[in-house]
Amino acid sequence: MVLSPQKDAFGIPPDVAYLNCSFLSPNLEEVREAGEQAIARTSRPWEVAAEDFFEESELLRQLFARLVGGDADGVAIMPSVSYAIGTAAANIPIPAGSRVIVLTEQFPSNVYPW
């Protein structure tokens, strides 16, 4: 299956070819708009209820689990990849003397925790 070009979904100017997504990927326009809506919403904290912190994240966990054919209980939401890798590294029992292999020139957040 071949996808049609998706460049317009990211708002990338026609004269730009951005390929360094492992460093910092551009957001989809939909994501930028959702972020702007979230900022507008939190600008009025008196309208945010305690349950609002959990409803959307639970829906997100369920949708992602469905996407990958898993279970929402197996999906964790983390604030960043580096935090997630650090958490995983701290909780995976690795016997003393073991070796962890990472790619050459791997991003530091996937090197330091190991």
HUVENHU-V835048 format. One record per pair of residues at least 12 apart in sequence whose C-alpha atoms are under 6 Angstrom apart, sorted by the first residue. I is the first residue (numbers start at 1). J is the second residue. Records with the same first field share a line. If there is no record, write none. Layout:
# HUVENHU-V835048
I = J  J
This chain:
# HUVENHU-V835048
9 = 28  29
10 = 28  29
61 = 75
82 = 109
86 = 113
